[in-house]
């Protein structure tokens, strides 16, 4: 595996990244919670970008993959800052963001913060507001008490060891919610969602579709696809959506 480069963010975090130059708008991949830039979707997009001569960037949030920091100390605000720093420092010209799961939430935040920079979005099983709607709202009273009084709670995960969710992550998430206030996007947005996703159900995608305002917004449901969205047909769907957005930028 190639050794990544590193960027020191304005907040003092150190994030690992890979990029290459090519045609603009460039494409930036934003991974999900506890995922990294060596995942199937990120590498598939990189292969596609190399074949088509498209500028491309992938990176790890702090506390993820090859970046510095402790995952348990991070939160949505930190990881959105990491993404903003990477896009600002490591890309030229406009970009299309491809956000997977949590990366979908972060892509929506960046579209508002960097309106002159972000030219289009593709989301894959986007999970906006998941700290509130997918964690807090589903927790037992004991889990809520433990998180607030003891500072953290451990959640079992099918993807590996238990995930530590901190009080800071929950409270910070509440300051970055996107489904509780108007969300107008003057750019092409393509949302991809599997019908067999056990982590982010279709109802989330439909809620986002209903909530977001814009003239060029589409949701595509893929029957039988799960949260990983990494089967060959799903990967082809991702690149097709990216190409469609690029053609409309």
MOBEL-V574200 format. One record per residue. RES is the residue in one small letter. D_LAST is the distance of its C-alpha to the last C-alpha in Angstrom with 2 decimals. Layout:
RES;D_LAST, RES;D_LAST
//
This chain:
x;33.07, x;31.60, x;32.56, x;29.67, x;29.15, x;29.55, x;28.08, x;30.29, x;28.36, x;29.43, x;31.24, x;33.31, x;31.92, x;31.45, x;28.55, x;28.24, x;25.15, x;24.07, x;21.20, x;20.61, x;18.70, x;16.33, x;13.13, x;10.33, x;8.17, x;11.19, x;12.09, x;14.80, x;17.24, x;19.14, x;22.38, x;24.75, x;28.09, x;30.58, x;28.31, x;27.39, x;25.09, x;27.36, x;26.67, x;25.82, x;22.19, x;21.47, x;23.33, x;21.86, x;18.32, x;19.81, x;21.51, x;18.42, x;16.59, x;19.78, x;20.08, x;16.67, x;16.90, x;14.07, x;14.92, x;16.18, x;18.21, x;20.61, x;23.37, x;26.17, x;26.67, x;30.08, x;32.80, x;30.82, x;31.23, x;32.10, x;31.33, x;34.21, x;35.45, x;36.91, x;34.78, x;37.31, x;36.84, x;33.08, x;31.10, x;27.63, x;27.58, x;28.55, x;25.97, x;23.14, x;24.55, x;24.63, x;20.95, x;20.12, x;22.50, x;21.11, x;17.49, x;18.94, x;21.47, x;20.14, x;16.55, x;15.35, x;12.22, x;9.21, x;9.50, x;8.73, x;12.13, x;14.21, x;17.20, x;20.39, x;23.05, x;23.75, x;20.55, x;18.79, x;20.80, x;20.06, x;16.27, x;16.75, x;19.02, x;16.72, x;13.87, x;16.65, x;18.25, x;15.39, x;13.16, x;12.32, x;11.67, x;10.00, x;6.23, x;6.73, x;10.15, x;12.37, x;15.99, x;19.10, x;22.22, x;21.00, x;24.14, x;23.60, x;26.95, x;28.82, x;31.47, x;32.62, x;31.97, x;32.39, x;35.11, x;37.08, x;37.25, x;38.47, x;40.98, x;44.71, x;46.59, x;48.00, x;44.63, x;43.53, x;46.85, x;46.66, x;43.18, x;44.16, x;47.73, x;47.53, x;44.04, x;42.52, x;42.67, x;42.31, x;40.36, x;41.02, x;38.09, x;37.90, x;35.79, x;38.67, x;40.81, x;40.82, x;37.93, x;39.12, x;37.56, x;38.75, x;39.48, x;37.06, x;34.19, x;35.02, x;35.55, x;32.48, x;30.35, x;31.62, x;30.14, x;26.57, x;26.51, x;23.35, x;24.86, x;27.58, x;25.67, x;22.83, x;19.38, x;16.72, x;13.03, x;10.65, x;7.55, x;7.17, x;10.39, x;12.40, x;16.01, x;18.52, x;22.21, x;25.46, x;28.32, x;30.90, x;29.42, x;32.53, x;30.92, x;28.05, x;29.10, x;27.04, x;28.16, x;25.93, x;22.77, x;24.06, x;24.89, x;21.44, x;19.95, x;22.58, x;22.14, x;18.48, x;17.34, x;14.03, x;12.89, x;10.63, x;12.89, x;14.79, x;17.74, x;19.18, x;22.80, x;24.38, x;28.11, x;30.33, x;27.79, x;29.04, x;27.58, x;27.22, x;24.82, x;25.79, x;27.38, x;26.10, x;24.65, x;22.84, x;21.43, x;20.18, x;18.59, x;16.71, x;15.34, x;14.49, x;12.51, x;10.64, x;10.04, x;8.94, x;6.29, x;5.24, x;5.76, x;3.80, x;0.00
//
